[in-house]
């Protein structure tokens, strides 16, 4: 036995070695409370105690360092300060193998009644009467130097109602083995500090400023206390959640990137983790038992991993008061490494606001066993805080730099013994014995260097970075893993390295908002200063001058409550902008720094929106409106026009949605057979708030006939006519057809329940008239208006973009709808007609989506469109497909910097065809692709630019579901959204000749709303979309109308014959 201190009774051991067997029998048979035990009254350290009965009394820490500490011996701990440390025995083994040899004040030790067993480095500590002490771990006093009234505080639950001790605590005593968080505000916010009694009872005779005043008032500012158990964990921890794995590797603490891990493992302390903004919830973190720490966000600087959630220091700082509300000792977010600007920026913000952050956290995957320089850097950027490294290894599969250190860079996958596994595949850095020895040498240096860093409290090893770097494979330890498991890492926390959070009056972190109508600016912030502050003063700088003037002083108790949200409001009346900043004043009139500046920009005037509504159910009205450029939000109002029980209706509109950024709303607070009016106000802080026109709708009823057929539309395809209409409540439709509007009418379909129907019993070049009759359980509604269609050869898809509002564009050939995304706008067409083309707003990720399967039957084809570059961003003109590996695209300026690129990728086919061309900005171009028997021709403005041979057919892509104008199949990988404007998009199911392309281009279609003065017309001719002349087009036919004017000019327009 080796002793650092040798009390007299231990000398007897050397004399009595020859009687060991006899004494062993006596020790095992004697009562544990035997009165003849040897007395220990001072601190003592021994390797092993053999054949003795120790009676420890008074304030004494007894350390026994062997993994078999008690051989035929017993220990009796008297009083609350006689502590027994089994430095190499984990708590579970202490309970199973040694607790029966230990008594507390002569009574058998019982972890449920009279002894607390905690972690201590690689071993454990037994604290007599520790269970009872948990109920009185902290004592607070109303006067300095432990005078006045006192009360005790138990562990775990935060104390937020201190009664007569609220703001009346001036000194405290914290028992050894506990941590206490004290804060200004009842929710744990404001100035706060963690007090840790790790080595001795902690006595604070005079609390620091921030908890008490340092003037003659003698005021106190404490309204929150949370006390928790302290664990003397080692520096060796784990990243992960496998309890069996941690047991084998002898780690003493862990986290699992969550807040739900088990907290009842006495061998390992669990640390909850706020992985990212939004998850896990702070309520879950606050409610966990047997925890004392919390970790901040995981790798907020990592933009390259989809599992992470990147966030700026400012974004995370805005939620940091929630960390303080937990009452736990809080660690910073952990970036991917100590290098870079993320942590310095975070701590600059935290310290400027005086937010409590107790230790700094980062990850280390560098190819070095040097921890000291990195830890020193962490201490520097965190301004003196202790350090945790919550992920570390000898590099990782995503790092580079030490490839040559590994003897076997690739090879068959191996097990922990270095043998190839069954059916082994080749892997990078297999766990060969040669590679394992490299990791073993690294591990020896790393663990020693970790223990040598006093400021480094904890580390968490991360093993899942290639087999050679692992410490365990399939439940068996590698060479490095065995060394890691056996290594007796020392206690991590050092009282000398503790960070003391000091009070100062701090500026707020204001957020800028607005009233519902955006006419009033609103600054709001969390009051971190609490009762240590007296007021906040708001300063404003108008427009472009640099003079800051105080606007208002908000006083504690009058304008806001301590620890709550402070709000300042002011109407927006600036010409250009207001700038605001805020300064806090402390109880002693000390002033803080100024806050960050918030700027209010005055909006430009905006235009009113278009509105539409429909009622497909008796109790639901669907309201939609267009987007207003420059709008911040929209206000929706409703008025009852009439109802069965209120024929007069309501005189005034009422607000049903005060402020929303949506552009649609389902109103379920309506009654059947009632008429409602809706209007939308565009909200901004501009002087005016334009209001839309009023849209009315009547709700249906099961007992009434259908109200009509709404938005009936007829599309003229190739040997096909498609009818489309709006859904109405529980309605079917009968369809009739005639050769003229006067009949005779023939029923061609009955009981149609869908909202589209195709007539394939038609001939190209003929004209057909259609009407629908709605039916609701035998109650017939009125005939619809008559729609006329003229199918033509080649008609496959044609989107003229003539609607001028809302989000849908009809296809005049196949009856489908193209959808306009947010960020699109109705623009001037190539003749200057308003709202007759569709543009994509720069920077808004805007695009046009065509229906699913639009190309699935195409072999030979012609695709033609008009487009204009409206900005600097270039990219996809068209991209039809189903993802990265199936696509047909025409790109300008991105994939091919000098012009166009055409590609059709499907299966093993992947063509890349380039053509040089320069598209000038702000000029319309006609672009046409025409393919026949695998030969593709590219035309610009009717002129052949390039011919590409041996091209696959679009039909080979199948039923594509991502068919876009202005968006790439690779948009999720950073492909740009271009600044384009589109008009007249065609698809024909045949190839066109160059002459046909030029004839189609020369049509120069304009909006159907353009009016041509008939008095100027000398001659009128009509042509189909394919360029073939039509002598007498039928009503409803889409034609190219060519008018020769009296001045000799010729005007052409794209029109629907009425």
GIMOUR-V57148 format. One record per run of one state. SS is the DSSP state (H for helix, E for strand, - for the rest). FROM is the first residue (numbers start at 1). LEN is the number of residues. If there is no record, write none. Layout:
ss: <SS;SS>
from: <FROM;FROM>
len: <LEN;LEN>
//
This chain:
ss: <-;E;-;H;-;E;-;E;-;E;-;E;-;E;-;E;-;E;-;E;-;H;E;-;E;-;E;-;E;-;H;-;E;H;E;-;E;-;E;-;H;-;E;-;E;-;E;-;E;-;E;-;E;-;E;-;E;-;E;-;E;-;H;-;E;-;E;-;E;-;E;-;E;-;H;-;E;-;E;-;H;-;H;-;E;-;H;-;E;-;H;-;E;-;H;-;E;-;E;-;E;-;E;-;H;-;E;-;H;-;E;-;E;-;H;-;E;-;H;-;E;-;E;-;H;E;-;E;-;E;-;E;-;E;-;E;-;E;-;E;-;E;-;E;-;E;-;E;-;E;-;E;-;E;-;E;-;E;-;E;-;E;-;E;-;E;-;E;-;E;-;E;-;E;-;E;-;E;-;E;-;E;-;E;-;E;-;E;-;E;-;E;-;E;-;E;-;E;-;E;-;E;-;E;-;H;-;E;-;H;-;E;-;H;-;H;E;-;E;-;E;-;E;->
from: <1;3;4;8;30;38;41;44;47;49;51;53;57;60;65;70;72;74;78;82;87;91;102;105;107;109;115;122;123;129;130;137;138;144;147;154;155;156;159;160;163;166;171;175;178;184;192;198;202;205;209;210;212;213;220;221;224;230;232;235;236;240;243;250;253;256;269;271;272;274;276;277;279;280;282;288;293;296;298;299;313;318;320;326;329;336;342;354;359;365;372;382;386;393;403;406;410;413;414;415;420;421;426;429;433;453;456;462;467;470;472;474;476;478;479;487;491;492;495;498;511;515;520;527;530;533;543;549;557;560;561;565;572;577;587;591;595;598;602;611;618;620;626;633;644;646;647;654;661;664;668;675;684;691;692;695;699;713;717;721;725;732;739;746;753;756;760;768;777;779;784;787;790;795;800;808;811;817;821;824;828;837;841;848;851;861;870;875;884;886;893;899;907;909;911;913;917;921;922;924;933;935;941;943;949;954;958;962;966;971;974;980;989;994;1003;1014;1017;1024;1029;1031;1038;1046;1050;1057>
len: <2;1;4;22;8;3;3;3;2;2;2;4;3;5;5;2;2;4;4;5;4;11;3;2;2;6;7;1;6;1;7;1;6;3;7;1;1;3;1;3;3;5;4;3;6;8;6;4;3;4;1;2;1;7;1;3;6;2;3;1;4;3;7;3;3;13;2;1;2;2;1;2;1;2;6;5;3;2;1;14;5;2;6;3;7;6;12;5;6;7;10;4;7;10;3;4;3;1;1;5;1;5;3;4;20;3;6;5;3;2;2;2;2;1;8;4;1;3;3;13;4;5;7;3;3;10;6;8;3;1;4;7;5;10;4;4;3;4;9;7;2;6;7;11;2;1;7;7;3;4;7;9;7;1;3;4;14;4;4;4;7;7;7;7;3;4;8;9;2;5;3;3;5;5;8;3;6;4;3;4;9;4;7;3;10;9;5;9;2;7;6;8;2;2;2;4;4;1;2;9;2;6;2;6;5;4;4;4;5;3;6;9;5;9;11;3;7;5;2;7;8;4;7;2>
//
